[in-house]
Amino acid sequence: MTGDARTTQRTLTVGRQRIRVHIRRGSGVPLVLCNGIGAGLEVLDPFVAALDPATTIVRFDVPGVGGSRTSFAPYGFGYLARLLGRVLDRLGIGVVDVLGLSWGGALAQQFAFQNPRRCRRLVLVATATGALMVPGHPRVLAKMLTGRRFTDPDHTAAIAGQIYGGTARNQGSDIAALFDTQSHAGSTIGYLHQLLAGAVWTSLPMLPLIRQPTLIVAGTDDPIVPIVNAHILHRLLPHATLYLHNGGHIEPITNAGRLAPVIDAFLHEPEQR
């Protein structure tokens, strides 16, 4: 147990993987959070704190990140979506809403596609269609090729504004401190596996088949994922709503008080008959 009686952290052995999971128990349909590349589940603490406290929230570390053991071999998003499903089975959780941030948005799209009845609603934040997307500037993307920003606070503080944009431009030291709260830094091999998974995956063929109500959240000052990618997702997803803001790539973390209510409102909209 961590925190209070509603909060549990545990490590599950699923197949050959050991996955760290954090659960804040509440009511209603649980919300599963899929994090960005290289980030342990603690990085989402500000966002979770700003969400409806009554909502059950499930966070986890993918293999090789945070407290989850590195996979013995590279993996793809199809495998990760199946792995996530098995983790939820072990937790006794059925139907869920899924939110994906950045790299985690790819996993969220794949999970929704593979689990049309299990995934009720989908939230895609600062994400795109994978390898076939409109990329950010090469100078920005070059800074994403390693996980150094999660292990070197001075480096993080220096580059956070350049790569994340938005409110991060004035919060470099705060972001460095948040990244430093991770109880485990993850592995270099684990980060490479995440890069490889994204390099060979695209959601373009599957997007018209994702029928869940979807909220796309995108910032107009996002150096990593240019805003045009949100418009592509919006055009191809059959039941999508687009919410634009003037922030950057990790605004749910640096400006959680602004975006969490938008996401809560979408998740609590009445079901259409």
N, C-alpha and C positions, 0 to 999 in steps of 0.2 A: 504493500500500500504506500502511496505517496500523497501528501497534501491532506485531504479529508476522506471521509468514508465513500464519497462519490467518485473518487479518482483512483484508478488502478494502473500500475505499470507492470508488465510481465514480458517474459521472453518465451515464445512458442517455437517448438520444433515442428516444421511442416515439411515433409519429405526430407530433403537433405539440407534445408535452410533453417537457420535460427533467426527469427524475426522479433525485434523488440516492438512492443505494442503499448500504447498509452490510451486509456479509455476514461472519459468523463461521462458518467452515467446520468441520464436524465429521462426524458419521455419522448414519445413520438418516433418518427423515422430517424434513425441514426445518420449523422453526417460523417462521411469518411473523407479525410484530408490527404491528398497526394502532394508531396512537397517538391520543391525545386531541386535541381541537380546539386549533389554534394551536401545538402542541408539536412541535419538531424531534426528530429521532431520538436526539440525545444525552440527552434527558430520561429515556430508558429505560435509561441506563447502569447504575444500581444494580440494576435488575431483571435485566438480562442477566447481570451479574456473579454473581448469586445462582442462576441457572438451571444445570442440568447442563452442565458445560463441554464435554461430548462432543456436545452437540446443535448442529446447524447452525441458525443464527438469521439471518433476513433482516429488516432494518429499512429503511424508506423514508420519504421526505417526500412528502406529497401536494402537488399543484400549489399554489404560493403560500405554502408553509410551509417553513421551514428553507432548505435548499439547492436546492429545486425551484422552477423558474421559475413565475411566476403564470400561470394559464390565461387565454386571451384571452376566455373567456366563462364564465358560471356552469355548473356541472355537477351531475349527480345521482349517487347511489350506484351505480346500474346502470352508468353510464359508468366510475366509479372501479373497480368490480369487474372490468370488462373490461380497463381499463388495467393493473391489478395482474396480471391473467392474462398480458398481453403482456410486462410486465416480467419475470415468472417465465420465460416462453418465452425471452426474450433471455438470461437467466441459465442456461438449460439445466436448469431445475428443473421437475419434474413434479408428483407428488402432494405435498401439504403439509398440515400442521396450521396453523390460523389462530387467533390470539388478538387480540381487540379490546378496547381499554380506552376506556371512556366513548364519545365520538363515534366512535372507531375500532371500537367494538362494532357500530355500524350497518353499517359497511363489511364487517366480518367476517360478519355475518348475511347480507348481500347476496351476498358472495362464495360462502358455503356454499350458498346457494339456487341461484345460477347455475352452480355447479361441483360438482354432487353426487358426481362420481367423482374430481375432483381434490383436493377438500378432505376429508381423512380424519377429522380431529377438530376440534372447535370449542371455544374457551374465551372466555367472555363475562364481562368484568370491569367492574363499576360502570357498567353500561349498561342500556338499556331498549329500548322498541319505537318510538322516534322521536317524531314529532309527537303521536301518540296514546298518551301515557304519563301517569303521575301525576307532575306536575312538583314540583320543589323550591320553597322559599319564594321569592316574587318578589324580595325583597331580595338573596337569594343569586344568583338568575339574572341580575339587573341587573348584577352585577359581572362576568358572563361575556360581556357584549355587545361588549366590545372585547378586544384582545389586549395591553392595557397591562401585564398581570402578567408578560409575557415580555420586556418592555423596560425596566421600571422596578423595580429590586430593592427599593427602599424600599416601594413600593406593594405588591409581592408579599409582603414580610415582614409587612406590616400586615394583609393580608386573607387570607392562606393558610389560617389556622386556621378562619376564618369560612366559607369556601367549600368547603374540602376535608374538614374534620372529622378525626376519628380522631387518629392520631399527628401529623398536620400541625398540630394545635393548639399543639404545643410545638416545632415545627420550622420556623417561618416563615422565619428567616434561612437555614437550610439549603436550603429549597426555592428561595428567591431565588437563592442561589449556584448551585444546580443549573440553574435556568432560564438563568442567565447564562453557562453553559458552551456554549450553543448557538452554533455558528459563524455562523449566519445567523438573523436575527430573524423572517424572513417578512414578508409585506406586509399592509397594511390590506385591500386588495382580496381577497387570498387568504383572510384570516380571514372576510370577508363572504361569500365563496363557500362556505366551510364552514358558516356559519350558515344560508345559504339552502338548502343541500343537506339539512340536518337538519330545516328547517322544513316541507318538502314531502314527507317520506318517512315511511313507517311499515312495520314488518315484520309487523304483526298478520295479514294474510291469508296470508303465506308461512310463518309459523312451523310450522304443522302439517305442512308439506311438507319441512322441513329434517330429514333422517333421520340425520345424523351424530351420533355420541355427543358430547354437549355438557356442558361443565362451566360452571356459572354461579357466579361468585364475587361476593359482595356484602357490604357493610359495613352494620352497623346504625346507624352514626353518619356517614351520607353526606348532607350537606345538598343536594347537587345532584340525586342520583337516590335518592329514598326507597326503602326496602327493599321496599315492596309491588311495585315493578316487577320485582324478581327473582322474586317468587312468580308473577307473571303469565307471565314467560318460562318458568319451570319448569312451569307448568300446560299451556302451549301447545306446547312443544317435546317431541316424542314420546320422545326418548332423552336426557333431561337429568338431571343430578345437580346439586343445589344445595348450595353450601358457603357458610355464613354465618360472618362474623367480626365482632368488635366495633369494627373500625376504620372508616376513612373512604373518601373517593373515590379517592385516589391511594396507597392502602396498598401496592400492589406496588412503588412507588418509595420510600416513606418507611419501609416495614417489609418490605423484600424478603425478608429471611431467614425470615420467617414464611410468606409465601404462595408463594414459588417452589417449595419442596418439595411443596406440595399440587398445584401445576400439573404439576410433573415427574412425580409419581406417576400422575396422570390420563393424561398423554401416553404413559407407558410401560406402562399396563395391557395385559395380553394381549388380542389380538383375539378377539372371540367368534365362534364358527363358527355 
